[in-house]
């Protein structure tokens, strides 16, 4: 009999083992660590959205390039193309994530873009959301 077994990352079973670096980088020690894969993926997504393309030395295609979008005239067609761009780049850079819902809100008066994304980590059933505003 088959059933949907949920995958648990082995490192999540070791409570004292760090998985990644947490954001923001303002802790009293050098870095604050993440101890679960869920928190690490969320920090990686925030880092992805805050990074422009060609900003990483050995990985020039990494980054959401959202800040460059803010300096364009914001309208509904731009936000639709930004939404498609985010979906395609996330699927390339984060193959273990399934985007369940993605909304891009634009505020033309103050040239601000807000991104709300709900995602699922594949084979785990773990869902999380991220909200970022760029101005």
C-alpha distance (Angstrom), angle and dihedral (degrees) to the residues before:
residue distance angle dihedral
X1 . . .
X2 3.79 . .
X3 3.76 125.5 .
X4 3.79 136.7 170.9
X5 3.77 103.8 -90.6
X6 3.78 113.9 -165.0
X7 3.75 117.8 -130.6
X8 3.79 117.0 -128.4
X9 3.76 115.8 -164.5
X10 3.83 108.8 -119.9
X11 3.79 93.6 -131.6
X12 3.82 90.0 58.7
X13 3.81 88.6 66.0
X14 3.81 91.6 62.3
X15 3.82 105.0 75.6
X16 3.81 96.9 -165.4
X17 3.81 97.0 47.8
X18 3.79 117.7 97.6
X19 3.79 118.8 -137.0
X20 3.78 100.6 -168.7
X21 3.78 147.9 -31.8
X22 3.79 120.5 -66.6
X23 3.77 125.3 -134.7
X24 3.01 137.4 -97.8
X25 3.77 99.8 48.6
X26 3.80 96.8 -139.4
X27 3.79 105.5 106.5
X28 3.80 122.2 130.8
X29 3.80 90.8 -113.8
X30 3.79 124.2 56.3
X31 3.82 96.7 -86.2
X32 3.78 134.9 -5.6
X33 3.80 110.8 -130.2
X34 3.80 134.0 -138.5
X35 3.77 116.1 -133.5
X36 3.82 100.2 -170.3
X37 3.78 132.0 56.9
X38 3.81 90.5 -127.8
X39 3.82 92.3 59.2
X40 3.79 92.0 43.1
X41 3.81 93.1 53.0
X42 3.80 90.7 48.3
X43 3.82 91.0 52.1
X44 3.81 90.1 47.3
X45 3.82 90.3 52.5
X46 3.81 91.9 50.1
X47 3.80 88.8 49.0
X48 3.81 89.5 49.0
X49 3.80 93.5 52.9
X50 3.81 93.1 45.7
X51 3.82 93.1 50.1
X52 3.80 122.9 85.6
X53 3.78 119.9 -143.3
X54 3.83 113.8 -93.5
X55 3.82 88.9 25.1
X56 3.80 94.0 105.5
X57 3.77 112.7 72.5
X58 3.81 101.6 -143.2
X59 3.81 96.6 26.1
X60 3.84 107.3 46.1
X61 3.82 95.3 167.1
X62 3.82 93.5 57.8
X63 3.78 116.1 103.7
X64 3.76 141.7 69.0
X65 3.82 94.1 -116.9
X66 3.81 89.3 -148.2
X67 3.80 95.6 144.1
X68 3.81 91.2 63.4
X69 3.81 89.1 53.9
X70 3.80 91.5 59.1
X71 3.80 91.6 64.5
X72 3.81 91.4 60.1
X73 3.78 126.2 81.5
X74 3.81 104.1 -85.3
X75 3.80 117.8 -136.4
X76 3.81 137.8 141.4
X77 3.81 95.2 -86.1
X78 3.81 90.9 52.7
X79 3.78 92.4 50.3
X80 3.81 90.6 49.5
X81 3.81 91.1 52.7
X82 3.81 90.0 45.7
X83 3.81 90.0 52.7
X84 3.82 91.6 51.3
X85 3.80 90.6 46.4
X86 3.81 92.2 51.4
X87 3.81 92.2 49.2
X88 3.80 93.8 50.2
X89 3.82 95.2 44.6
X90 3.80 93.8 46.0
X91 3.81 90.5 52.6
X92 3.82 89.7 51.9
X93 3.81 98.2 44.3
X94 3.81 99.0 34.4
X95 3.82 108.7 35.6
X96 3.81 91.8 167.0
X97 3.83 92.2 63.1
X98 3.79 127.9 83.8
X99 3.81 114.0 -162.4
X100 3.79 108.3 -136.9
X101 3.81 98.3 177.3
X102 3.78 132.1 4.8
X103 3.78 124.2 -177.8
X104 3.79 126.2 178.9
X105 3.79 115.0 -165.5
X106 3.77 121.7 -168.6
X107 3.76 127.8 -160.5
X108 3.79 105.5 -164.0
X109 3.80 95.8 -174.5
X110 3.79 94.8 65.1
X111 3.84 97.6 21.0
X112 3.80 94.8 -117.0
X113 3.79 129.5 148.9
X114 3.80 122.6 -161.4
X115 3.81 122.2 -164.7
X116 3.79 122.6 -161.9
X117 3.77 116.7 -177.1
X118 3.80 131.3 177.1
X119 3.78 113.8 -164.7
X120 3.78 141.0 173.3
X121 3.78 127.4 -142.0
X122 3.79 104.5 -127.9
X123 3.81 120.1 -109.3
X124 3.81 92.5 5.4
X125 3.78 104.4 74.4
X126 3.80 89.1 -135.2
X127 3.80 112.8 143.1
X128 3.78 127.7 -170.0
X129 3.77 138.9 162.1
X130 3.75 136.7 -139.6
X131 3.80 130.2 -158.9
X132 3.79 122.3 -168.3
X133 3.80 130.3 170.9
X134 3.80 122.7 -159.7
X135 3.78 123.2 -163.7
